[in-house]
Amino acid sequence: MSIRIRIIDLRRTFVLKIWSRDTDLRSRQIWFAIHPRERDWAVVFCNALDLLMETAKVDRQRISFAEGTGQIAWQRKAFWTIICLDISAFSEKKRHLLAAALLKSARYSD
Amino acid sequence: MPKVTESALVAAPAEKIFQMFVEPQRAVMFVPGLSRINNISADKRSWDYEFNWLGLVISGHSECTASEAPKRYQFKTVTGNKSTWTYRCEPDGANTKLSLEVEYEVPQQQLARFASETVLQKMNQNTAREIVSHIKTLLEP
């Protein structure tokens, strides 16, 4: 068997980090996602948090995790979504890793 | 086959660390560049993977070859240049020594071999270091 190489990933969702701010205790990011088809962000982020071994609680267009110290909220339109991530627990390294893993899920999960 | 190894002391029980490996999809959360795990078999012993590398999508197939909870987990990439990845968890007091060993094939074609041997060694060493560091970060408070 051989590996397969593709130049374009048609399944990928275009998600751009448009703002971020870090302090010693808190990390916040805003992402802008463009999607030709509707995306169920609650499912995307709950699956990712489950893989990260974090318990998630969904409330309409908002998910809390890490006992409420982590929040993901989104405003969805037909073809685009603004997503806000706010984590005020853990080390800075862990916050960055969680944010990167959640961003990866937003981009690549089906 | 050449190999690289990395290890770290993780403040978590071996059973919890092992949980990171037995669910193949979880690897997306801590392996740099790994974007998707698909077509996981019912027994979770084989799956397809996709790496996103500088915009290129590289996909292939992997098979689990050993799962001895909570001590050793091993899988092989069976497409392209083959590689074997072995995670080991050894209790060390209240902590666990996590190690990752990656054995990999170097391309047989001489020019490709000359060009890629050092690069592959460095890439695999860096990847192993990042993976171990990410698992430690995710599992510690």
Interface residues (C-beta under 8 A of the other chain):
Chain A: M1 S2 I3 R4 I5 R6 I7 I8 D9 R12 A48 L51 L52 M53 F90 S91 K93 K94 L97 L98 A101 K104 S105 R107 Y108 S109
Chain B: Q19 E23 Q25 R26 V28 M29 F30 S35 R36 E50 N52 G55 L56 V57 I58 S59 G60 H61 V78 T79 G80 H134 T137 L138 L139 E140 P141
